[in-house]
Amino acid sequence: MPLTKPVLTVVAVFVFLDEWGDLLGPLIYLDDGSKFTLAIGLANLATRDNPSLNLVIAANLLIMIPPVLIYFFAQEKLIGGIASVGLKG
């Protein structure tokens, strides 16, 4: 069981990143504007008639914070899993 921790960590991080940046899934299933995800809000902000570039860049920076934090907290397990691949026992 201890050998599965790095693998499960990698899977959890990848699933989080996939769901965090998903645009089409929530866009298809959600019909209420108050339930839209951040990815949909960012797409709406970037595709307005006259988008303000500084607001789009600031929104991108704020949306990037949770995945970066998840990576930093899971970094030890991710690197440990890569380092232990070639080891036996």
N, C-alpha and C positions, 0 to 999 in steps of 0.2 A: 503493500500500500504506500509506503513512503516514496517509491519511485514514480507514483502517479501524480504527486503534487505539482511538479513542474509542468507536466502535460495538461493537467486540469487548469492550472494558472494560465497557460498559453491559450487554451480554449476559451476560458472566461474573458480574457482580455480581447481576443479576436471577436467574440460574440458581442461584447460591449461596444467595440469600435464599429462593428457592422450595424448594430441597432442605433447607435448614436448618430451616425451619418446617413441613415436611411431616409430617403426623400419620397420615393414612390409608394412604399407600403402605407405609411400614415396618410399620404395624400389621397390614396384610393379609399381607405376605410373610414377616415374621419370626415364628418360633414359640418361640424361646429367649429367656427374659427377660434373659439377660446381653448380648444383642445389641440390645436396644431402644435407640432414639435418645433424645436429651434431651427432645424434644417429647412423646414417649410417657411418659417419666418425670414430666414436669411435669404432664401431664394426669392421670396416676395420683395424683400428690401432691395436686392440686387437687380431685379428686373422691372422696377418701376420706370415710369416715363423719364424721369431725370434723377437717377440715383446719385446720392452724394458719396463720393469715393471714400472719404474719411470715415463716414458712418459704416459703410460696408466693411472696411478693414478693421474698425474697432469691434464690430459684431463678430467678425471672424476670429479675432483675438480672444474675445470672451468665450466663444464656443469651443475654442481649442483647449481651454484650461482643464476641464474634467478629464479628457483623454490623456493629457500630459501628466496629471496627478495620478491617474490609474497606472500609467506606465512606471512612474517613479516608485510607487508603492509596490508594484509587482516586479520590479527590475531584478531584485535578488533571486527570485524564483525563476525568472526567465533566463537569466545568465547562468544560474546553477543548472538548469535543465540542459542547456547547450553544452556546458562544460562536462556534465556527467554522461553524455552520450557515448563517448569512447571508453569510459571506464568500466571495468568488469567487477562485479561483486558489490 
